[in-house]
């Protein structure tokens, strides 16, 4: 029996679930990203309890993107950015 290089996982981000097909070696990256997004989501949900789930996800995304941009301007993140761009492409493909 042959094991595929890709498989499907489900990421739970806030109140939404996203099935996505990923490379096996990238699973930890996706799980860590899921954890980070949900930590920031919980922070915003506790601080602003009257907003929507979508708003918490967007606020989390903005914060993480700003942190990434800051890190990119203060150091060499080209390898990280290359990998992140690959992951973004995977997510975009899964959402189509």
N, C-alpha and C positions, 0 to 999 in steps of 0.2 A: 504494500500500500504506500503510495507516494503522498508526502505532506506538501501542501501548497505553500508558496511563498507569501500568499496573502490570505487574510481571513476577515470576517466581519465582527466588529465589536459594536456595542451600544454605549454612547457617551451620554450621561445624564447631566445636563447643564441647566441649573435652576430647575424649573418645572418642565423642561423639554427634554426629549430623548432623541438622539441622532444616531441612526445606524450608519456605520461607515466601514468601508473596506480598506484595510491598511496592510502594510508589509509587517510580517511577524516581528522583525527586529525593531520596529517603531512603536510597538505597543506601550512600552514604558513611557515614551515621550507623550503619547496621547493621554495616558492615565495621569501623568503629572500635570499636563495642561488642563485636564478635566478638574483635577483637585485645585489648582490655582484659580481657575475661573469660579468654581463653587465657593472657595474661600472669600474671594472678592464679592461675589454675589451675596453671600450671607452678610458680609459687612454692610453693603448698601441696603439690603433688606431690613437690617436692624436699625440702621441710621435713618432711613426714610421709609417707614412702614406703609405709607399710603400710595406708593408708586406701583407700577405694573411689573410683572416678571420680565417682560421684554426690556423695560427701562433698566432694570438691574443688570441684565446681560449686556446691554449697550454701555452702561457706565463701567462695568468690569472690563469690557473690551477696550474702551478708551484708555482706562488706567494702564492696562497691560501694554497697549501699543505705545503709550507715552514712555513707559519705563524702558521698553525695547529701543525706542528712538534715542533716549538719553544714553543708554548703554552703548548704542551704535556710535554716537558722536564722541564718546569718551574712550573708546577702545576698539580693537579690531574684532568685529563680529561677522566678518564675511563668511566664515564656515557655518556659523549659526544661522545667518540669514539665508544662506543657500539651502540649508536643511529646512528652515521654516518656510521658505517659498515652496519647497516640495510638498510639505505638509498642507499648506494652504491650497495648493493645486489638488491634492487628494480630497480635501474637504469640499472644494468647489465642484469637483467631479461627482462626489457622492450626493450633493444637493441638487444636481441637475436631473 
